[in-house]
Amino acid sequence: MNAPQAKPANAAKPILEGIALRKHFAVETGLFQPKKPPVQAVNDVSLAVRHGETLALVGESGSGKSTLGRLLLNLLPATSGDVIYEGRNLGNLAPDKLRQVRRELQIIFQDPFASLNPRMSVEAIVGEPIWLHSSASRSERQDRVAQLLRTVGLAPEHGRRHPHEFSGGQRQRIGIARALASDPRLILGDEPVSALDVSVQAQVVNLLEDLKQQYGLTLLIVAHGLAVIRHMSDRVAVMYLGEIVELAPVNALFETPFHPYTQALMAAVPVSHPDQRQPRPLLAGDMPSPSRPPAGCRFHTRCPHAKALCREHKPLFESVAPERQVACHFWREIANAGSGALIIPTPSAAYRQRLDLFKRHQALPLESQP
């Protein structure tokens, strides 16, 4: 394993950036059946991942977070939009150049039972990226694999075994060792602990945190467990139905969630005592079909604060505070109602213009809209 990397001087600049990303999946139908609209898994999402940070993507199942993660690593071709890695557009790279970039962008899969080849030994699994991306000899690969296994808390002799001989947590450690084998700069963890027992999850999370510090990694974590996210993330992007609805530093998000969907996710987190639960609404109903998303704000069908404006116009993804963005027409009113001491930034000119137009075309005051 190479020596730990120093934190780059341009730590505030993005290492990876998605620009206006869309991913639509065609729905296959029978020969005589009507054509169905495509599944809009990701819809016009722009997101930057900074050097050395841990950025989390959270949301319900089906919100598009795993698809977005794979788009950012160029594991899925985007329907439209661009992915920029260290100033290079991955969509424009020649195959040989893209292969060089691949070693720097790695992934840890959700299911450690399905992501490891049962026919291969652990030594072959972990050593495969070394064989693909370097000219190391067989003995050098064996030494490197032994070092990687020790790094993730396994013994070098475990390399002679096969995946079925290990527990779920141990298999995930093998997956982490494989991701480290090519000396990556960024690792995507696609729900890396959701398939593990609760007692093992903390061990794997702590391991990822230690490895991030030791090797100067950037982490992009896809998860729906908010406790895990709060422990290990620097920033959090909340996704709903293929779009990012809120982006904020982790402490600010958990202390004062602005978007009603984020508030509902927080309210659903289990607490140790009923008196600790916050008086926030839980989600009602099911998420709409991504093949036929609602007009306007995609969350309005489940939002307790929805008004006519929400059904008619898509909210802007506004910068509302330092390093904080939210897509909601009425987040200011919602935040003011929840905390009288909260300082609400002044609305942007675009937001004020849209709100004024809406008020002029309605017979009732905005506060009276259903």
Summary of the structure (lengths in Angstrom):
residues: 370
radius of gyration: 22.7
end to end distance: 60.8
largest distance: 79.3
contacts: 1122
relative contact order: 0.12
helix: 37%
strand: 19%
